[in-house]
Amino acid sequence: MRYINSLDYLSKLNSMRIRLGLDRIRRLLKRLNHPQKRYATVVVGGTNGKGSIAAMTASMLSMGGFRTGLYTSPHLIDVRERIRIDGHMISREEMQACIEEVKRQVTDDVTYFEFLTAAAFLYFDRRQVDVAVLEVGMGGRLDAINVTEPVVAVVSNIALDHLTYLGTRLEDIAREKIGIIKPGISCVTAVRQKHLVKMFEEACLERKTRLYRLGKDIKVRNETDGIFSFKGIHKDYNHLSCPLKGRHQIDNAALAVATVTLLSEKGFRLENNAIYQGLKDTHWEGRLEILQKRPVVLIDAAHNPAGIGALCDTLKTQFSYRRLIVIFGVLNDKDYKNMLRKMAPLVQRLIITRPDSSRSLSPEKIFMIAQQYHCETVIVEKPDEALHQALVEAGPDDLICITGSVYLIGEIKRVYQKVHREK
């Protein structure tokens, strides 16, 4: 019951509220005696792929024998998914203890994300991790994660997202992401836009930070079925295996390998086996994850145009199907028009639904735009009913893809697991 009460307290903080800034989290961590300062950290930011990079980095470090914390967001089903050590979620008992301790020290009106970040830092300290891999929640410069002094900073890529909070230009967004790069450390990135690369180069020069770029300092050669070779920072690796589907995940895997290579210079030396096996064993739910076959049910956390573009590329190159049925729902700060524009040419049947969030976009608004495209479109308000309808309509050779929001695929996954437990 005490654990349930702790979750009730968390829910009252309102997980949808976003207030960027570091003053509140700094004051809270000071009252907790700065737990984040007692272990090394890696900070992973960017528009897309940062969760995958963080998971792969943590998996390789754990395989190498280092006690490794992993903090990510958002969760799909259980809030404890956000806080892990060596792949294992924080227990209910430890989660409740950390919540209660942080709660005792709260004096400001902190956000849900700030509170959970403090709880994660506290847990990692209590369990004496060697290193914690931290995924930025939003932006970077003013994100609660950015109170640490990382040994390596990673910025996956830059695309338009969270325009209300980060700005409407790529330069604005890049400036926020660059904020995680601290003086004297190493930064790894796959950013390719020339004007943004210049921003990164100038920032790293000013901060005396060494910048390693995918495509310049790090080279990747794709082979087949997720196998690739890595050539770059101090060492080359042949025939690495990326377990996550999609060509874009090879880039993410390369950034993760570059990160652990740089960490080797900071005392976290890994044997080759830890890199090969740790990467191969990475498990990251909700990213091109197949729930069943015949018909294929695929969930993917693409929630902006760049993510949808990567999803569509994967659907075209790595899947075969008779018809594509898409269940789609988004939050109201997303560029859903461009998401639909990228996706519509592939879709035969579009089922529009509403994620369970106060920030969800009205299905009617999506429907109005979807009508411009030549795919059958219907609104099914509740995600569980949308999944049921898709399964009824689909033939064994069709593919059902659920995308548009992490919150939506979390709901679908929860419903799917419940139905199959009951069978």
FIDREN-78277 format. One record per residue (C-alpha): x, y, z. Coordinates in Angstrom, 2 decimals. Example, Ala and Ser with C-alpha at 12.3 -4.5 7.8 and 13.67 -1.06 7.14 Angstrom:
<pts>
+---------+---------+---------+
!      xx !      yy !      zz !
+---------+---------+---------+
!   12.30 !   -4.50 !    7.80 !
!   13.67 !   -1.06 !    7.14 !
+---------+---------+---------+
</pts>
This chain:
<pts>
+---------+---------+---------+
!      xx !      yy !      zz !
+---------+---------+---------+
!    0.00 !    0.00 !    0.00 !
!    2.86 !    2.40 !    0.78 !
!    4.23 !    1.88 !   -2.75 !
!    0.82 !    2.70 !   -4.23 !
!    0.67 !    5.82 !   -2.08 !
!    4.09 !    6.84 !   -3.38 !
!    2.88 !    6.43 !   -6.97 !
!   -0.19 !    8.52 !   -6.14 !
!    2.10 !   11.26 !   -4.89 !
!    4.10 !   11.09 !   -8.12 !
!    0.99 !   11.25 !  -10.29 !
!   -0.14 !   14.42 !   -8.52 !
!    3.05 !   16.12 !   -9.71 !
!    1.53 !   15.89 !  -13.22 !
!    3.83 !   14.06 !  -15.61 !
!    2.67 !   16.22 !  -18.52 !
!    3.81 !   19.51 !  -16.99 !
!    6.99 !   20.86 !  -18.53 !
!    9.00 !   23.63 !  -16.87 !
!   12.58 !   23.78 !  -18.09 !
!   15.23 !   25.16 !  -15.74 !
!   17.91 !   23.96 !  -13.33 !
!   17.38 !   26.01 !  -10.15 !
!   14.75 !   23.71 !   -8.60 !
!   16.62 !   20.47 !   -9.25 !
!   19.89 !   21.99 !   -7.99 !
!   18.29 !   23.05 !   -4.71 !
!   16.70 !   19.63 !   -4.29 !
!   19.95 !   17.76 !   -4.99 !
!   21.80 !   20.00 !   -2.56 !
!   19.37 !   18.94 !    0.18 !
!   20.01 !   15.31 !   -0.84 !
!   23.77 !   15.92 !   -0.49 !
!   24.50 !   15.85 !   -4.24 !
!   24.16 !   12.11 !   -4.96 !
!   24.89 !   12.67 !   -8.67 !
!   28.49 !   13.65 !   -7.89 !
!   29.52 !   10.26 !   -6.52 !
!   29.76 !    8.34 !   -9.79 !
!   30.74 !    9.01 !  -13.39 !
!   28.03 !    9.97 !  -15.87 !
!   27.43 !    9.87 !  -19.60 !
!   24.75 !   12.23 !  -20.93 !
!   22.90 !   11.36 !  -24.15 !
!   20.86 !   14.00 !  -25.95 !
!   19.51 !   14.60 !  -29.44 !
!   16.17 !   14.62 !  -31.21 !
!   15.82 !   10.93 !  -32.05 !
!   17.67 !    7.78 !  -31.00 !
!   18.99 !    8.97 !  -27.66 !
!   17.22 !    6.24 !  -25.70 !
!   18.61 !    3.54 !  -28.00 !
!   22.14 !    4.96 !  -27.71 !
!   21.85 !    5.13 !  -23.92 !
!   20.60 !    1.53 !  -23.72 !
!   23.37 !    0.18 !  -25.96 !
!   26.05 !    2.13 !  -24.09 !
!   24.80 !    0.87 !  -20.72 !
!   24.59 !   -2.73 !  -21.97 !
!   28.24 !   -2.73 !  -23.10 !
!   29.42 !   -1.17 !  -19.83 !
!   27.49 !   -3.75 !  -17.80 !
!   28.91 !   -6.58 !  -19.89 !
!   32.35 !   -5.17 !  -19.15 !
!   31.81 !   -5.64 !  -15.42 !
!   30.94 !   -2.08 !  -14.43 !
!   27.89 !   -1.52 !  -12.26 !
!   25.92 !    0.69 !  -14.63 !
!   22.86 !    2.83 !  -14.03 !
!   20.51 !    3.75 !  -16.86 !
!   17.98 !    6.58 !  -16.63 !
!   15.58 !    7.08 !  -19.55 !
!   12.19 !    8.59 !  -20.30 !
!    9.34 !    8.25 !  -20.82 !
!    8.29 !    4.77 !  -19.74 !
!    5.93 !    2.52 !  -21.67 !
!    4.03 !    0.67 !  -18.92 !
!    5.73 !    0.93 !  -15.53 !
!    7.48 !    4.07 !  -14.24 !
!   10.24 !    1.82 !  -12.86 !
!   11.36 !    1.19 !  -16.45 !
!   13.07 !    4.59 !  -16.30 !
!   15.53 !    3.59 !  -13.57 !
!   17.68 !    0.49 !  -14.08 !
!   20.99 !   -0.97 !  -12.95 !
!   22.66 !   -3.56 !  -15.19 !
!   19.41 !   -4.02 !  -17.08 !
!   17.23 !   -4.60 !  -14.01 !
!   14.45 !   -2.20 !  -13.06 !
!   14.50 !   -0.64 !   -9.62 !
!   12.43 !   -2.77 !   -7.22 !
!    9.14 !   -1.51 !   -5.82 !
!   10.63 !   -1.37 !   -2.34 !
!   13.64 !    0.66 !   -3.44 !
!   11.50 !    2.90 !   -5.62 !
!    9.23 !    3.65 !   -2.70 !
!   12.21 !    4.33 !   -0.40 !
!   13.75 !    6.76 !   -2.90 !
!   10.43 !    8.52 !   -3.46 !
!    9.93 !    8.95 !    0.28 !
!   13.46 !   10.29 !    0.77 !
!   13.17 !   12.79 !   -2.09 !
!    9.71 !   13.78 !   -0.91 !
!   11.13 !   14.69 !    2.52 !
!   13.56 !   17.09 !    0.89 !
!   11.15 !   18.79 !   -1.53 !
!   10.41 !   22.44 !   -0.77 !
!   10.00 !   23.80 !   -4.32 !
!    7.17 !   23.11 !   -6.72 !
!    9.19 !   20.53 !   -8.67 !
!    7.99 !   18.78 !  -11.80 !
!    7.41 !   15.04 !  -12.21 !
!   10.59 !   14.72 !  -14.29 !
!   12.69 !   16.69 !  -11.81 !
!   11.45 !   14.53 !   -8.94 !
!   12.15 !   11.26 !  -10.77 !
!   15.58 !   12.51 !  -11.84 !
!   16.48 !   13.19 !   -8.20 !
!   15.14 !    9.75 !   -7.22 !
!   17.27 !    8.09 !   -9.92 !
!   20.41 !    9.95 !   -8.83 !
!   19.74 !    8.92 !   -5.22 !
!   19.17 !    5.26 !   -6.15 !
!   22.34 !    5.08 !   -8.23 !
!   24.30 !    6.52 !   -5.30 !
!   22.76 !    4.09 !   -2.80 !
!   23.59 !    1.14 !   -5.04 !
!   27.11 !    2.49 !   -5.65 !
!   27.11 !    2.40 !   -9.43 !
!   30.40 !    2.97 !  -11.23 !
!   28.77 !    4.95 !  -14.02 !
!   25.28 !    6.16 !  -14.94 !
!   24.08 !    6.68 !  -18.50 !
!   21.50 !    9.46 !  -18.53 !
!   19.06 !   10.24 !  -21.34 !
!   18.09 !   13.89 !  -21.67 !
!   14.35 !   14.41 !  -21.26 !
!   13.93 !   17.49 !  -23.47 !
!   16.44 !   19.81 !  -25.06 !
!   19.56 !   19.68 !  -22.93 !
!   20.73 !   23.05 !  -21.66 !
!   17.85 !   23.43 !  -19.19 !
!   16.97 !   19.75 !  -18.74 !
!   17.18 !   18.36 !  -15.17 !
!   19.86 !   15.88 !  -16.30 !
!   22.20 !   18.78 !  -17.04 !
!   23.29 !   19.23 !  -13.43 !
!   25.93 !   16.52 !  -13.82 !
!   29.51 !   16.78 !  -15.07 !
!   29.64 !   13.99 !  -17.64 !
!   32.82 !   12.33 !  -18.86 !
!   31.29 !   11.99 !  -22.36 !
!   28.38 !   13.85 !  -23.97 !
!   26.47 !   12.38 !  -26.93 !
!   24.17 !   14.29 !  -29.28 !
!   22.52 !   11.88 !  -31.71 !
!   21.04 !   14.26 !  -34.28 !
!   19.07 !   17.48 !  -34.67 !
!   15.55 !   17.68 !  -36.11 !
!   12.44 !   19.73 !  -35.44 !
!   10.57 !   18.65 !  -32.32 !
!    9.12 !   20.23 !  -29.16 !
!    8.88 !   23.52 !  -31.04 !
!    6.88 !   25.19 !  -28.26 !
!    9.71 !   24.70 !  -25.78 !
!   12.93 !   24.55 !  -27.83 !
!   12.31 !   26.97 !  -30.69 !
!   11.10 !   26.76 !  -34.27 !
!   14.48 !   26.69 !  -36.04 !
!   17.05 !   23.92 !  -36.17 !
!   19.63 !   26.42 !  -34.89 !
!   17.51 !   27.09 !  -31.80 !
!   17.19 !   23.37 !  -31.09 !
!   20.90 !   22.75 !  -31.70 !
!   21.77 !   25.48 !  -29.21 !
!   19.74 !   23.69 !  -26.52 !
!   21.35 !   20.31 !  -27.31 !
!   24.85 !   21.83 !  -27.27 !
!   24.13 !   22.86 !  -23.68 !
!   25.05 !   19.36 !  -22.41 !
!   28.62 !   19.70 !  -23.69 !
!   30.82 !   20.64 !  -20.75 !
!   34.39 !   22.01 !  -20.85 !
!   37.23 !   19.55 !  -21.25 !
!   35.20 !   16.41 !  -22.05 !
!   34.59 !   14.50 !  -25.30 !
!   31.48 !   14.88 !  -27.44 !
!   30.19 !   12.34 !  -29.96 !
!   27.57 !   13.25 !  -32.56 !
!   25.90 !   12.16 !  -35.81 !
!   24.75 !   15.72 !  -36.64 !
!   25.33 !   16.22 !  -40.36 !
!   23.76 !   19.58 !  -41.34 !
!   26.70 !   21.81 !  -42.26 !
!   25.51 !   24.94 !  -40.46 !
!   24.77 !   22.91 !  -37.30 !
!   28.13 !   21.11 !  -37.47 !
!   29.75 !   24.54 !  -37.50 !
!   27.84 !   25.44 !  -34.31 !
!   29.10 !   22.25 !  -32.64 !
!   32.67 !   22.86 !  -33.77 !
!   32.66 !   26.41 !  -32.46 !
!   31.12 !   25.40 !  -29.12 !
!   33.60 !   22.55 !  -28.64 !
!   36.55 !   24.78 !  -29.55 !
!   35.41 !   27.37 !  -27.02 !
!   34.96 !   24.73 !  -24.29 !
!   38.19 !   22.87 !  -25.16 !
!   36.09 !   19.81 !  -25.89 !
!   37.12 !   17.17 !  -28.44 !
!   34.39 !   16.61 !  -31.03 !
!   34.03 !   13.22 !  -32.76 !
!   31.66 !   13.15 !  -35.73 !
!   30.03 !   10.18 !  -37.41 !
!   31.04 !   10.26 !  -41.06 !
!   34.30 !   12.06 !  -40.35 !
!   36.09 !   10.72 !  -37.27 !
!   33.89 !    7.61 !  -37.07 !
!   33.16 !    5.51 !  -40.14 !
!   30.56 !    2.77 !  -40.45 !
!   30.19 !    0.10 !  -43.13 !
!   26.82 !   -1.62 !  -43.20 !
!   26.79 !   -5.30 !  -44.03 !
!   23.58 !   -7.35 !  -43.69 !
!   20.92 !   -7.99 !  -41.06 !
!   22.18 !   -5.41 !  -38.58 !
!   25.85 !   -6.38 !  -38.96 !
!   28.29 !   -3.49 !  -39.41 !
!   31.94 !   -2.57 !  -39.09 !
!   33.20 !    0.39 !  -37.06 !
!   36.33 !    2.36 !  -37.88 !
!   37.33 !    5.28 !  -35.75 !
!   38.42 !    6.46 !  -32.36 !
!   41.64 !    4.56 !  -31.55 !
!   40.25 !    1.17 !  -32.57 !
!   38.33 !   -0.66 !  -35.29 !
!   35.70 !   -3.37 !  -34.86 !
!   34.53 !   -5.72 !  -37.59 !
!   31.20 !   -7.53 !  -37.80 !
!   29.47 !   -5.87 !  -34.85 !
!   25.82 !   -6.88 !  -34.39 !
!   23.12 !   -4.27 !  -33.73 !
!   20.00 !   -6.00 !  -32.34 !
!   17.67 !   -3.05 !  -32.99 !
!   15.90 !   -2.95 !  -36.35 !
!   16.30 !   -0.09 !  -38.81 !
!   19.27 !    1.36 !  -40.69 !
!   19.16 !    4.39 !  -38.41 !
!   19.97 !    2.12 !  -35.47 !
!   23.37 !    1.34 !  -37.02 !
!   24.26 !    5.02 !  -36.60 !
!   23.02 !    4.90 !  -33.02 !
!   25.07 !    1.77 !  -32.36 !
!   28.17 !    3.44 !  -33.82 !
!   27.74 !    6.39 !  -31.46 !
!   27.39 !    3.99 !  -28.53 !
!   30.58 !    2.13 !  -29.52 !
!   32.39 !    5.46 !  -29.89 !
!   31.17 !    6.45 !  -26.42 !
!   32.49 !    3.33 !  -24.67 !
!   35.75 !    3.67 !  -26.61 !
!   36.19 !    7.17 !  -25.16 !
!   35.20 !    5.91 !  -21.71 !
!   38.13 !    3.48 !  -21.92 !
!   40.38 !    6.53 !  -21.65 !
!   38.64 !    7.49 !  -18.42 !
!   39.26 !    4.22 !  -16.60 !
!   36.28 !    2.24 !  -17.93 !
!   38.32 !   -0.10 !  -20.10 !
!   36.32 !   -2.75 !  -21.93 !
!   37.54 !   -5.97 !  -23.52 !
!   36.42 !   -6.65 !  -27.09 !
!   33.95 !   -9.29 !  -25.91 !
!   32.12 !   -6.75 !  -23.73 !
!   31.62 !   -4.50 !  -26.74 !
!   30.54 !   -7.25 !  -29.14 !
!   28.30 !   -9.14 !  -26.70 !
!   27.02 !   -6.10 !  -24.81 !
!   25.88 !   -4.48 !  -28.04 !
!   24.33 !   -7.69 !  -29.36 !
!   22.43 !   -8.29 !  -26.11 !
!   20.86 !   -4.81 !  -25.91 !
!   17.11 !   -4.89 !  -25.40 !
!   15.13 !   -1.71 !  -25.96 !
!   11.35 !   -1.96 !  -26.04 !
!    9.06 !    0.05 !  -28.26 !
!   11.52 !    0.68 !  -31.08 !
!   10.48 !   -1.33 !  -34.13 !
!    9.36 !   -4.02 !  -31.70 !
!    7.35 !   -6.92 !  -33.11 !
!    4.57 !   -8.07 !  -30.77 !
!    3.34 !  -10.90 !  -33.01 !
!    3.52 !  -12.38 !  -36.50 !
!    0.68 !  -13.24 !  -38.95 !
!   -0.40 !  -10.56 !  -38.97 !
!    2.70 !   -8.70 !  -37.89 !
!    1.96 !   -6.21 !  -35.09 !
!    4.77 !   -3.66 !  -34.92 !
!    5.13 !   -0.82 !  -32.42 !
!    7.51 !    2.08 !  -32.91 !
!    8.07 !    5.19 !  -30.81 !
!    8.44 !    7.56 !  -33.79 !
!    6.89 !   10.83 !  -32.59 !
!    8.16 !   13.49 !  -35.01 !
!    8.70 !   13.76 !  -38.80 !
!   12.31 !   12.58 !  -38.65 !
!   11.32 !    9.53 !  -36.62 !
!    8.46 !    8.73 !  -38.97 !
!   10.85 !    9.07 !  -41.91 !
!   13.17 !    6.47 !  -40.36 !
!   10.21 !    4.18 !  -39.67 !
!    8.98 !    4.45 !  -43.26 !
!   12.45 !    3.70 !  -44.60 !
!   12.55 !    0.55 !  -42.46 !
!    9.06 !   -0.53 !  -43.53 !
!   10.09 !   -0.22 !  -47.18 !
!   13.45 !   -1.98 !  -46.88 !
!   13.09 !   -4.56 !  -44.11 !
!    9.45 !   -5.69 !  -44.15 !
!    7.19 !   -7.27 !  -46.73 !
!    3.41 !   -7.25 !  -46.39 !
!    0.19 !   -7.22 !  -48.38 !
!   -1.46 !   -4.21 !  -46.70 !
!   -0.16 !   -1.69 !  -44.17 !
!   -2.64 !   -0.78 !  -41.43 !
!   -1.44 !    2.08 !  -39.21 !
!   -2.84 !    3.04 !  -35.81 !
!   -1.82 !    6.67 !  -35.28 !
!   -2.15 !    9.13 !  -32.41 !
!   -0.02 !   12.10 !  -31.39 !
!    0.39 !   14.78 !  -28.75 !
!   -0.70 !   18.31 !  -29.55 !
!    2.81 !   19.82 !  -29.81 !
!    3.83 !   17.51 !  -32.66 !
!    4.15 !   18.28 !  -36.37 !
!    1.47 !   15.76 !  -37.25 !
!    0.90 !   17.19 !  -40.73 !
!    4.42 !   16.36 !  -41.86 !
!    4.26 !   13.03 !  -40.05 !
!    1.17 !   12.12 !  -42.06 !
!    2.70 !   13.43 !  -45.29 !
!    5.69 !   11.11 !  -44.91 !
!    3.65 !    8.09 !  -43.88 !
!    0.54 !    8.31 !  -46.07 !
!    2.03 !    6.97 !  -49.35 !
!    2.69 !    3.62 !  -47.67 !
!   -0.61 !    3.24 !  -45.81 !
!   -3.71 !    1.40 !  -47.05 !
!   -5.74 !    1.80 !  -43.85 !
!   -5.30 !    4.52 !  -41.21 !
!   -6.94 !    4.19 !  -37.79 !
!   -6.70 !    7.43 !  -35.83 !
!   -6.90 !    7.24 !  -32.05 !
!   -6.19 !    9.33 !  -28.97 !
!   -3.31 !    8.59 !  -26.56 !
!   -4.30 !    8.76 !  -22.89 !
!   -2.71 !   12.14 !  -22.19 !
!   -3.93 !   15.63 !  -21.40 !
!   -1.67 !   16.77 !  -24.26 !
!   -3.14 !   14.43 !  -26.89 !
!   -4.28 !   15.91 !  -30.19 !
!   -7.91 !   15.58 !  -31.21 !
!   -8.38 !   12.69 !  -33.68 !
!  -10.75 !   14.94 !  -35.64 !
!   -7.89 !   17.34 !  -36.42 !
!   -5.74 !   14.50 !  -37.67 !
!   -8.67 !   13.16 !  -39.72 !
!   -9.08 !   16.47 !  -41.55 !
!   -5.46 !   16.36 !  -42.75 !
!   -5.50 !   12.62 !  -43.45 !
!   -8.42 !   13.11 !  -45.86 !
!   -6.01 !   14.82 !  -48.24 !
!   -4.31 !   11.48 !  -48.80 !
!   -5.69 !    8.44 !  -50.56 !
!   -5.86 !    5.94 !  -47.73 !
!   -8.95 !    4.63 !  -45.98 !
!   -9.26 !    6.53 !  -42.70 !
!  -11.38 !    5.98 !  -39.62 !
!  -11.42 !    7.36 !  -36.06 !
!  -11.48 !    4.89 !  -33.17 !
!  -11.16 !    7.02 !  -30.05 !
!   -9.83 !    4.43 !  -27.60 !
!   -6.46 !    2.76 !  -28.35 !
!   -7.56 !   -0.69 !  -27.15 !
!  -10.57 !   -0.60 !  -29.49 !
!   -8.33 !    0.65 !  -32.31 !
!   -6.06 !   -2.37 !  -31.85 !
!   -9.05 !   -4.72 !  -31.76 !
!  -10.42 !   -3.26 !  -34.99 !
!   -7.05 !   -3.52 !  -36.73 !
!   -6.69 !   -7.17 !  -35.72 !
!  -10.21 !   -7.94 !  -36.99 !
!   -9.53 !   -6.27 !  -40.33 !
!   -6.01 !   -7.59 !  -40.92 !
!   -5.25 !  -10.67 !  -42.96 !
!   -2.35 !  -12.97 !  -42.03 !
!   -0.02 !  -11.28 !  -44.55 !
!   -0.83 !   -7.71 !  -43.47 !
!    1.24 !   -5.51 !  -41.17 !
!   -0.27 !   -3.47 !  -38.33 !
!    1.99 !   -0.61 !  -37.22 !
!    1.25 !    1.50 !  -34.13 !
!    3.13 !    4.80 !  -33.99 !
!    3.00 !    8.56 !  -33.37 !
!    3.44 !    8.71 !  -29.60 !
!    5.40 !    6.86 !  -26.93 !
!    2.30 !    7.12 !  -24.74 !
!    0.19 !    5.43 !  -27.43 !
!    2.53 !    2.47 !  -27.91 !
!    2.79 !    2.10 !  -24.13 !
!   -1.00 !    1.76 !  -23.95 !
!   -1.10 !   -0.67 !  -26.87 !
!    1.65 !   -2.81 !  -25.36 !
!   -0.13 !   -2.91 !  -22.00 !
!   -3.44 !   -3.91 !  -23.63 !
!   -1.75 !   -6.51 !  -25.84 !
!    0.02 !   -8.13 !  -22.89 !
!   -3.16 !   -8.19 !  -20.83 !
!   -5.20 !   -9.85 !  -23.59 !
!   -2.55 !  -12.51 !  -24.16 !
!   -2.21 !  -13.21 !  -20.43 !
!   -5.93 !  -13.85 !  -20.26 !
!   -5.94 !  -16.32 !  -23.18 !
+---------+---------+---------+
</pts>
